[in-house]
């Protein structure tokens, strides 16, 4: 997608990065909450969410750095 000057917009991968960041923050928060309560399953789920969020964040960074084909 191009703007008025013809340059490629620098927002490529922005939604993926924000989704990954939100998942990472939620995973860390769940891990902290799971440590206080009596819910060992919540900590395992939190690690999976945080790991998936980190991977999604890296994919978003990669998509943002990717140069479009001409």
CNS distance restraints for C-alpha pairs under 8 A (distance, minus, plus):
assign (resid   1 and name CA) (resid   8 and name CA) 6.01 0.50 0.50
assign (resid   1 and name CA) (resid   9 and name CA) 6.39 0.50 0.50
assign (resid   2 and name CA) (resid   6 and name CA) 5.31 0.50 0.50
assign (resid   2 and name CA) (resid   7 and name CA) 5.48 0.50 0.50
assign (resid   2 and name CA) (resid   8 and name CA) 4.64 0.50 0.50
assign (resid   2 and name CA) (resid   9 and name CA) 5.73 0.50 0.50
assign (resid   3 and name CA) (resid   7 and name CA) 5.94 0.50 0.50
assign (resid   3 and name CA) (resid   8 and name CA) 6.64 0.50 0.50
assign (resid   3 and name CA) (resid   9 and name CA) 6.36 0.50 0.50
assign (resid  10 and name CA) (resid  64 and name CA) 7.19 0.50 0.50
assign (resid  11 and name CA) (resid  64 and name CA) 7.07 0.50 0.50
assign (resid  12 and name CA) (resid  63 and name CA) 6.41 0.50 0.50
assign (resid  12 and name CA) (resid  64 and name CA) 4.86 0.50 0.50
assign (resid  13 and name CA) (resid  17 and name CA) 6.21 0.50 0.50
assign (resid  13 and name CA) (resid  59 and name CA) 7.98 0.50 0.50
assign (resid  13 and name CA) (resid  60 and name CA) 4.68 0.50 0.50
assign (resid  13 and name CA) (resid  61 and name CA) 6.63 0.50 0.50
assign (resid  13 and name CA) (resid  62 and name CA) 7.73 0.50 0.50
assign (resid  13 and name CA) (resid  63 and name CA) 5.03 0.50 0.50
assign (resid  13 and name CA) (resid  64 and name CA) 4.80 0.50 0.50
assign (resid  14 and name CA) (resid  18 and name CA) 6.24 0.50 0.50
assign (resid  14 and name CA) (resid  60 and name CA) 6.55 0.50 0.50
assign (resid  14 and name CA) (resid  64 and name CA) 7.09 0.50 0.50
assign (resid  15 and name CA) (resid  19 and name CA) 6.09 0.50 0.50
assign (resid  15 and name CA) (resid  60 and name CA) 7.55 0.50 0.50
assign (resid  16 and name CA) (resid  20 and name CA) 6.13 0.50 0.50
assign (resid  16 and name CA) (resid  56 and name CA) 6.49 0.50 0.50
assign (resid  16 and name CA) (resid  57 and name CA) 6.52 0.50 0.50
assign (resid  16 and name CA) (resid  59 and name CA) 7.25 0.50 0.50
assign (resid  16 and name CA) (resid  60 and name CA) 4.74 0.50 0.50
assign (resid  17 and name CA) (resid  21 and name CA) 6.10 0.50 0.50
assign (resid  17 and name CA) (resid  56 and name CA) 6.74 0.50 0.50
assign (resid  17 and name CA) (resid  57 and name CA) 4.60 0.50 0.50
assign (resid  17 and name CA) (resid  58 and name CA) 7.39 0.50 0.50
assign (resid  17 and name CA) (resid  59 and name CA) 7.47 0.50 0.50
assign (resid  17 and name CA) (resid  60 and name CA) 4.48 0.50 0.50
assign (resid  17 and name CA) (resid  61 and name CA) 6.45 0.50 0.50
assign (resid  18 and name CA) (resid  22 and name CA) 6.13 0.50 0.50
assign (resid  18 and name CA) (resid  57 and name CA) 7.31 0.50 0.50
assign (resid  19 and name CA) (resid  23 and name CA) 6.19 0.50 0.50
assign (resid  19 and name CA) (resid  53 and name CA) 7.31 0.50 0.50
assign (resid  19 and name CA) (resid  56 and name CA) 7.30 0.50 0.50
assign (resid  19 and name CA) (resid  57 and name CA) 7.30 0.50 0.50
assign (resid  20 and name CA) (resid  24 and name CA) 6.09 0.50 0.50
assign (resid  20 and name CA) (resid  52 and name CA) 7.47 0.50 0.50
assign (resid  20 and name CA) (resid  53 and name CA) 4.13 0.50 0.50
assign (resid  20 and name CA) (resid  54 and name CA) 6.00 0.50 0.50
assign (resid  20 and name CA) (resid  55 and name CA) 7.22 0.50 0.50
assign (resid  20 and name CA) (resid  56 and name CA) 4.65 0.50 0.50
assign (resid  20 and name CA) (resid  57 and name CA) 4.26 0.50 0.50
assign (resid  20 and name CA) (resid  58 and name CA) 7.95 0.50 0.50
assign (resid  20 and name CA) (resid  60 and name CA) 7.75 0.50 0.50
assign (resid  21 and name CA) (resid  25 and name CA) 6.21 0.50 0.50
assign (resid  21 and name CA) (resid  53 and name CA) 6.19 0.50 0.50
assign (resid  21 and name CA) (resid  54 and name CA) 7.18 0.50 0.50
assign (resid  21 and name CA) (resid  57 and name CA) 6.03 0.50 0.50
assign (resid  22 and name CA) (resid  26 and name CA) 6.12 0.50 0.50
assign (resid  22 and name CA) (resid  53 and name CA) 7.21 0.50 0.50
assign (resid  23 and name CA) (resid  27 and name CA) 5.97 0.50 0.50
assign (resid  23 and name CA) (resid  49 and name CA) 6.13 0.50 0.50
assign (resid  23 and name CA) (resid  50 and name CA) 6.03 0.50 0.50
assign (resid  23 and name CA) (resid  52 and name CA) 7.32 0.50 0.50
assign (resid  23 and name CA) (resid  53 and name CA) 4.52 0.50 0.50
assign (resid  23 and name CA) (resid  54 and name CA) 7.76 0.50 0.50
assign (resid  24 and name CA) (resid  28 and name CA) 6.27 0.50 0.50
assign (resid  24 and name CA) (resid  49 and name CA) 6.75 0.50 0.50
assign (resid  24 and name CA) (resid  50 and name CA) 4.34 0.50 0.50
assign (resid  24 and name CA) (resid  51 and name CA) 7.14 0.50 0.50
assign (resid  24 and name CA) (resid  52 and name CA) 7.58 0.50 0.50
assign (resid  24 and name CA) (resid  53 and name CA) 4.55 0.50 0.50
assign (resid  24 and name CA) (resid  54 and name CA) 5.92 0.50 0.50
assign (resid  25 and name CA) (resid  29 and name CA) 6.17 0.50 0.50
assign (resid  25 and name CA) (resid  50 and name CA) 7.18 0.50 0.50
assign (resid  26 and name CA) (resid  30 and name CA) 6.04 0.50 0.50
assign (resid  26 and name CA) (resid  46 and name CA) 7.69 0.50 0.50
assign (resid  26 and name CA) (resid  49 and name CA) 7.51 0.50 0.50
assign (resid  26 and name CA) (resid  50 and name CA) 7.16 0.50 0.50
assign (resid  27 and name CA) (resid  31 and name CA) 6.16 0.50 0.50
assign (resid  27 and name CA) (resid  45 and name CA) 7.88 0.50 0.50
assign (resid  27 and name CA) (resid  46 and name CA) 4.45 0.50 0.50
assign (resid  27 and name CA) (resid  47 and name CA) 6.20 0.50 0.50
assign (resid  27 and name CA) (resid  48 and name CA) 7.51 0.50 0.50
assign (resid  27 and name CA) (resid  49 and name CA) 5.00 0.50 0.50
assign (resid  27 and name CA) (resid  50 and name CA) 4.24 0.50 0.50
assign (resid  27 and name CA) (resid  51 and name CA) 7.98 0.50 0.50
assign (resid  27 and name CA) (resid  53 and name CA) 7.82 0.50 0.50
assign (resid  28 and name CA) (resid  32 and name CA) 6.31 0.50 0.50
assign (resid  28 and name CA) (resid  46 and name CA) 6.62 0.50 0.50
assign (resid  28 and name CA) (resid  47 and name CA) 7.57 0.50 0.50
assign (resid  28 and name CA) (resid  50 and name CA) 6.26 0.50 0.50
assign (resid  29 and name CA) (resid  33 and name CA) 6.21 0.50 0.50
assign (resid  29 and name CA) (resid  46 and name CA) 7.87 0.50 0.50
assign (resid  30 and name CA) (resid  34 and name CA) 5.83 0.50 0.50
assign (resid  30 and name CA) (resid  42 and name CA) 6.77 0.50 0.50
assign (resid  30 and name CA) (resid  43 and name CA) 6.68 0.50 0.50
assign (resid  30 and name CA) (resid  46 and name CA) 5.26 0.50 0.50
assign (resid  31 and name CA) (resid  35 and name CA) 6.25 0.50 0.50
assign (resid  31 and name CA) (resid  42 and name CA) 6.96 0.50 0.50
assign (resid  31 and name CA) (resid  43 and name CA) 4.81 0.50 0.50
assign (resid  31 and name CA) (resid  44 and name CA) 7.89 0.50 0.50
assign (resid  31 and name CA) (resid  46 and name CA) 5.17 0.50 0.50
assign (resid  31 and name CA) (resid  47 and name CA) 6.88 0.50 0.50
assign (resid  32 and name CA) (resid  36 and name CA) 6.91 0.50 0.50
assign (resid  32 and name CA) (resid  43 and name CA) 7.91 0.50 0.50
assign (resid  33 and name CA) (resid  37 and name CA) 6.54 0.50 0.50
assign (resid  34 and name CA) (resid  38 and name CA) 7.09 0.50 0.50
assign (resid  34 and name CA) (resid  39 and name CA) 5.67 0.50 0.50
assign (resid  34 and name CA) (resid  40 and name CA) 6.61 0.50 0.50
assign (resid  34 and name CA) (resid  41 and name CA) 7.98 0.50 0.50
assign (resid  34 and name CA) (resid  42 and name CA) 5.38 0.50 0.50
assign (resid  34 and name CA) (resid  43 and name CA) 5.21 0.50 0.50
assign (resid  35 and name CA) (resid  39 and name CA) 7.57 0.50 0.50
assign (resid  35 and name CA) (resid  40 and name CA) 7.64 0.50 0.50
assign (resid  35 and name CA) (resid  43 and name CA) 6.93 0.50 0.50
assign (resid  39 and name CA) (resid  43 and name CA) 7.23 0.50 0.50
assign (resid  40 and name CA) (resid  44 and name CA) 6.82 0.50 0.50
assign (resid  41 and name CA) (resid  45 and name CA) 6.25 0.50 0.50
assign (resid  42 and name CA) (resid  46 and name CA) 5.95 0.50 0.50
assign (resid  43 and name CA) (resid  47 and name CA) 6.25 0.50 0.50
assign (resid  44 and name CA) (resid  48 and name CA) 6.49 0.50 0.50
assign (resid  45 and name CA) (resid  49 and name CA) 6.23 0.50 0.50
assign (resid  46 and name CA) (resid  50 and name CA) 6.03 0.50 0.50
assign (resid  47 and name CA) (resid  51 and name CA) 6.01 0.50 0.50
assign (resid  48 and name CA) (resid  52 and name CA) 6.06 0.50 0.50
assign (resid  49 and name CA) (resid  53 and name CA) 6.00 0.50 0.50
assign (resid  50 and name CA) (resid  54 and name CA) 6.13 0.50 0.50
assign (resid  51 and name CA) (resid  55 and name CA) 6.28 0.50 0.50
assign (resid  52 and name CA) (resid  56 and name CA) 6.06 0.50 0.50
assign (resid  53 and name CA) (resid  57 and name CA) 6.01 0.50 0.50
assign (resid  54 and name CA) (resid  58 and name CA) 6.29 0.50 0.50
assign (resid  55 and name CA) (resid  59 and name CA) 6.25 0.50 0.50
assign (resid  56 and name CA) (resid  60 and name CA) 6.23 0.50 0.50
assign (resid  57 and name CA) (resid  61 and name CA) 6.31 0.50 0.50
assign (resid  58 and name CA) (resid  62 and name CA) 6.17 0.50 0.50
assign (resid  59 and name CA) (resid  63 and name CA) 6.14 0.50 0.50
assign (resid  60 and name CA) (resid  64 and name CA) 6.13 0.50 0.50
assign (resid  61 and name CA) (resid  65 and name CA) 6.28 0.50 0.50
assign (resid  62 and name CA) (resid  66 and name CA) 6.10 0.50 0.50
